[in-house]
Amino acid sequence: MIQGTVSFDHERGAGSVLALSLGAVVTALVLGVLLLAQAGVMAARAASAADLAALAGADAARGLTPGEPCAVASEVVGRHNATLSSCVVTGGEVVEVVTELAYPFSWGVASGHAKAGPPPSPPGA
């Protein structure tokens, strides 16, 4: 025969609190991963806009396409919903650009940097 009874009434609802706490932690972790993924996507978009703008500007600097190199680069950057923060033409044919792309909800900007110019000459040429 059992001498006494053990009461667990003081633990009533503890499973619900634990489940809600675990749900909150998982939600916070998922939100953090999503924010990091968004930052990676925005950085890649800013870098892509910079790459394409530098190539287009270098083509204009070499006379392969019409226009002033930085104006052409600015147009390309605008098509990618980014802004051109700097554009420098060096040596007459090398274009270096820096782009910025604003994060949603005003959390800052992602930036991209690229430099393009004529292809290197083959060895011994």
C-alpha positions, 0 to 999 in steps of 0.5 A: 500500500502506498503511504502518501500521494504525490501531487504535481499540481504546482507543475500544471501548465509547465509544458505550455510555457516550455513549448511557447519558450521553445517556439520563441527561440526557434522564431528568433533563430529563423528571423536571424537566418532570414536577415543574414540571407537578405543581407547576402542577397543585397550584397550580391545585387550591389556587387552585380550592379557594380560589375555590370556598370564597370564593364559598360563604362569601360566599353564606353571609355574604349569607344566600343559604345557611345557615351561618357563612361560614368554616365553609361555606368550610372544608367546601368546602375539605375537599371538595377535599382542601385545608386552610383556612389563613385565613378573614376576613369583612370588611364583613359580606359579603366573604370572603377565604380562603387554602388550602393543598394538600400536595404528594405526598412532603412536598415542600411546599405549594401555596397559593391565595388568593381573595376574594369578595363581593356583585356590584358595583352597576351604575353610576348605581344 
